């Protein structure tokens, strides 16, 4: 035997690991298989060991009917049962096979039909002719269940199972395997004789029981190999003459094992095995594996008793697991209900998920959670930094193709996660849209896993005389592995809970969107009415104001010599009041005209609106000697008139709030960024207390009296409205006596929502956070 160079020969390892069961056409020698033609039950194929067990050569049995080798009375019963097409009516049974004259041998007989409807009869020599009485089954199950009912923990429960099975069967070692989500098995309970090595707590790789073998365990609840060293027997002839194909022995209880599996048993020092399937929800939950160092034939009735015991006891396991799940589900349901209530009551659903107790973390017992909505991150607990979260969402967008993504080994799937494995080795993610996600995180939990042999060398490929085959490892000694980059796994009930929460979030978002749409309609109607009112009011007010101004000036010119100082002062107050009211009316008109519908964007060289603003301010510039400089202006898509108004208001503001006795120094900067243009208007004036950084943009809000700095209190409110109508942001950075810099952004491409919604690392004062 030589090791094979896998790369050189490009072997189909998958085929070697997962060979098809129907390719196994040999049987174990302790029984006989007869392939029958219906309805006359004539023998088409028979195993070559027929002469040993039935006393007749295989060649001589071909063409005979069952009546010629079995008791005819029994065969008539078989025909009646087979006519109902329900093999459960005749399975299992004992039959008497005629060996020589009146010499009969007793067999346990089982019929089954293959996928192509071929009838197969399997005969095993009956070890005892006495059936196990029904009451024995009953007492066996009753005694076991009574012990189980008084057992609190699942671990103790499993140990009772293996002890009972070993007591009934007499095997030297009985183990209970449980499979994990990755398909690996763990010995969770063991009962054995003292001088055998213990396998309790050891893990076994998924490749020890390949998927084809697991399918077999799903169809056959019990599998027995009485002698692992016995030589398998062929059927004769090799091909079924009726189908001209080898007979499919997938459902056969006598079917020989894979050579690789027999090698596996040899390497473990096992001479005989019995395996009982434990299934839950039509999936293989685990196995009860019985091992004996020497050949051991288990009577058919006893095997069925073990199968019965396994089903009854495992039903109790399932019940206990479901009870445990139910308690946890109930707890999660309470958290879920609270979160939905919080979201419904909150103006912003994210606040309902993160600002209360319980919150997102409690839904799945996570250490960190993050919500990405409209390009903004909201986090709770321990999470990766926002920049890493952005990259993670980009990866999820390319990876996730469903309503949920769950892994307890994120760094193994997404290598960048190694940087934040301490907080996010486990990830549970649900998308709300292409750009919005809810994420839960669990930290890395370093574990030591005890394997039964090195799982990295669970098998090897060998070449024996030109036949390439898979061979199992030879050592099953303890092999310790330190597992990194993994968190505690997410439970199915937790995944189900987040899916239900996702539905609730989507419903609330839709509801809030509808409410916002209705509100927007109301606002639009109100704005239209206010706009109309402002227009009418301003025109109706302008005329009497002009008349008041004209008559006051006329009064001042005609009676100036007759007025005393008080009269002249009163006239001055009247002129000033009229002027202020006209300014206020003009500002109200400008403010009312700035809206989304009023914006007429076009490709604009910003030198033009900036020059126009400077021209409008030339009187105040000349009066103060202000020095205004600017960077080269770009050509971008904006409303030319509104940008002129924006520049004019910000520069006028800088001139107005200059330091007494100093010449205003103003610089207008511009910088191209990834998604937008960043403008700045910087001065060295009196500055603004940072605590008023938001208040200054509110309409009619003033930080100084009108006597100190005249104005309507609408200039910065107009600036904010102009920027927001262009889908940009505006904010201020300032300190008292340190000067002020106003920043505003204009998205590349104009009012493109996608560009405008992107955030930067700047501290935007008008964000939700």
ABEGO torsion letter per residue (X at the ends): XBBBBAAAAGBBAAAAABBBAAABABBBAABBBBBBBOAAGBBABBBAAAAAAAGBBAAAABGBBAAAABBAAAAAAAAAAAAAGBAAAAOBBBBBBBABEABBBBBBBBBBBBAAGBBBBBBBBBABABBBBAAAAAAAAAAAAAAAAABABAAAAAAAAAAAAAAAAGBABBBBBBBBAAGBBBBABBBBBAABBBABGBBBBAAABBAAAAAAAAABABBBBABAABBBBBBOBABBAAAGBBBBAAABAABBBBAAAAAAAAAAGBABBBBBBBBBGGBBABBBBBBBABBBBBBAAAAAAAAAAAAAAAAAAAAAAAAAAAAAAAAAAAAAAAAAAAAAABABAAAAAAABOBBAAAAAGBABBBBBBGGBBBBBEBBBBAAAAAAAAAAAAAABBBABBBBABAAAABAAAAAAAAABABBBBBBABAABBBBBBBBBBBBBBBBBEBAABABBBBBBGGBBBBBBBABABBBBBBBBGBBBBBBAAAAAAAAAAAAAAAAAAAAAAAAAAAAAAAAAAAAAAAAAAAAAAAAAAAAAAAAAAAAAAAAAAAAAAABBAAAAAAAAAAAAAAAAAAAAAAAAAAAAABBAAABBBBBBBAAAAAAAAAAAAAAAAAAAGBBBBBBBBBBBBBBAAAAAAAAAAAAAAAAAABBBGBBBBBBBBBBBBAABBBBBBBBABAEBBAAAAAAAABBGBBABBAAABBEAGAAAAAAAAAAAAAGBBBBBBBBBGAEBBBBBBBBBGEABAAAAABBBABBBAABAX
